[in-house]
Amino acid sequence: MTKGYDDSATARWVAEPPKRAGRSDFERDRARVLHSAALRRLAAKTQVVRAAAADFPRTRLTHSLECAQIGRELGREIGCDPDLVDAACLAHDIGHSPFGHNGEFALDELAEPCGGFEGNAQSLRLLTRLEPKVPGAGLNLTRATLDATLKYPWFSRGPGTKYGVYAEDAEVFSWIRQGAPAGRPCLEAQLMDWADDIAYSVHDLEDGFHAGLITFKNLNSPAERAAVSQTTATTYCDPGVSADELTEILDELLALGVWPASYDGGPDTVAALKNLTSELIGRFCVAAQHATLGAHPDGAGPLTRYAADLVVPPRQRLECALLKGITAHYVMSRAGAAETQARERELLAELAHAVERGAPRTLDPLLRPAWDYACGDAARRRVIIDQIASLTDTSAIAWHHRLCGAAAS
């Protein structure tokens, strides 16, 4: 038994015969996620810039790998099992749709007859049902690892809300959450969530500089900083946080000595930018580590599962939000982005209807039995959503060209 994790934590939905000695249950979980087809598909799914648009920007896969490295080391320092946190970080985006969050919006509309679409709930569905490893149980991960993937451990609370489980997956969700406080993510899930925030806030900033969309000329402008703060306040902060407060924090963050003086893509400035990412990741991790351990003095027992909560200082949360705001302001809102996103949503809608008209012939063999066993239109629509969500950016475009008879941009 791993320290801090009892037999309930290492239980699996479907009992398995004994495995060879030498690996822990959580090492096996990590390996199962790492070797899954669903994780490999993230290599061709959009993070911020469309996958395959260029060689440098992150994809969902590279983001997940970087998130796992951050979460693993921070979890180990706090006292959680590093393989468990690693597995949860690898799996956290595994259910996301083609074309990033834009595709998620499109699928949510298409899934309205069957209860909606949410990337986090789709991740749970993949891990426990769709990804083939153990029949009827998906990857058949341990209870603790599955719980650690649940950033939002509740059902839908209405349109526009985040949630972690569909109604039809209630049975396995109830098993995962056995004995857990209602609505409270476990410590490992909180670590995964913070590692995710760190990874994409810092690395998307790096990608934005490399693409020339974020520049020091703009960041040195008081007017531009005020605009970034307004974007951050509107998009990433609670209503009580003002744009003026954020501007003050942004000024102080940009005044830290870790920022390069300029960026031109040459070797010196690339190295300086990479050093910036390292310094920012360290800043956010160390702040959470010290605050969490400080809130739980020695002798309190292992900090695992529900023995503690992750403590992130408010200052670092707002700094992280500001990095996201910089990317949102200069990258996600760039000229032409809205038109591209509209075309992507239209493509997914046309493709979903074409697959549905031709089903089960148009479905992957893996999903045809689910179509055959589906009872009613809503259940069949869920199978269509499972199919479209499984596609990558590139395969969605190829399927659309094949089934709809039109090339997609």
C-alpha positions, 0 to 999 in steps of 0.5 A: 500500500502506498503511504497515504492511500488505503485499499479504497483509494487503490480499488478498481471498478472491475477487479483485475488479477494480480500483476507482476511485482515491481510497480505500484497501482498508480504507476500502472495508472500512469502507464495506461494513460500514457499508452492510450490512443486518446492521449496520442490524439491530443498531438493533433488537437488545438491548444491555442494555435491550430495544430499543424499550423506551425511547428513551434506552438503547443498542442493538447499533447505537449501541454498535457506532458508539461502539465504532468511534469509540473504536477508531478514535482509539486505533488511530490514536494507536498507529499502526494504520490507523484505517479498519481498526480502525473496520471491525472495531469496526463488525462486532464484534457483527454476528452477535449474536442477538435479545435480547442474550446471553440470546438467544445462550444460547437459540440455543446450545442449539438449535444443539447438533445442528450444533455450537453457536452463538456470536455471534463465530463468527456474525459471521465467518459473516455477513462471509464467507458470509451478507451478500450483496456478492460471491457466495460471499464475503459482504462479501469484506473484506480479510484484515487486516480479517477478522483484526481481527474475530477476538477469539477466533481459535480453534474451540470448546474445549468447552461454555461457552467463547468461540470465533470460528469454526464448524467449517464455516467452517474453510476461510476461517478458515485463509485469514484466519489465514495466517501468524498465530501460533496463538491470538493475536489481531492488534493491531487485534483487541486494540484492537477488544476493548478499545474494546468493553470501554470502550464498553459498560462506560462507556455501560451505566453511563450508561444505568443512571443514566438509567433510575434503576436505578443511583443515587449513594445505592447507590454511596455505601454501603459495603455496596453497594460490597462487593456490586458488588465480589463480583459483579465478582469472580465475573463479570468477573475471574480467580480470583486477584482478590479482592472486597476488592481490587476494593472498594479499587479501586472506592473509589478510582475513585469518589473521582476528582473526575470523578463528579457529586455527584448525578443527577436527570435535569435538564440540569446533572446530565445534562451532568455524567454525560456529562462522566463518560463522556468522562473515563472513556473518556479515562482507559482509552484514554490508559492503553492508549496510553501503556503500549503505546507505552512497551513499543515504543520509537521505531524499532521499526517500525509497530505493526500486526498482529503487530508488537506487542500492546496493553498495558492496565495491570492497574489500568484493566482492573479499573476497567473490570471494576468498571463492568461489575459495577455494571451487572450488579448493578443492571441485569441482576439487577433484579427481573423480569429472570430471568422476562423472559429465560426468556420470550425464550428460550422464544419463540426455541425455539418460533420456531426449531421453527416455522420448521424445520417450515415450511422452506423456505417459512418462510425468507427467500428469501436462505436458501432456497438454503442449505436446498435444498443442505444435506446432512443434518439438522445442516446444515439446523439450521444454516440455521435458526440463521442465520435466527433469529440474523438477526432483530431483537428486534421481528421475532422477536416478529412472526415468533413471532406469525405462525408460532406463533399467539401474542402474545409479550411 
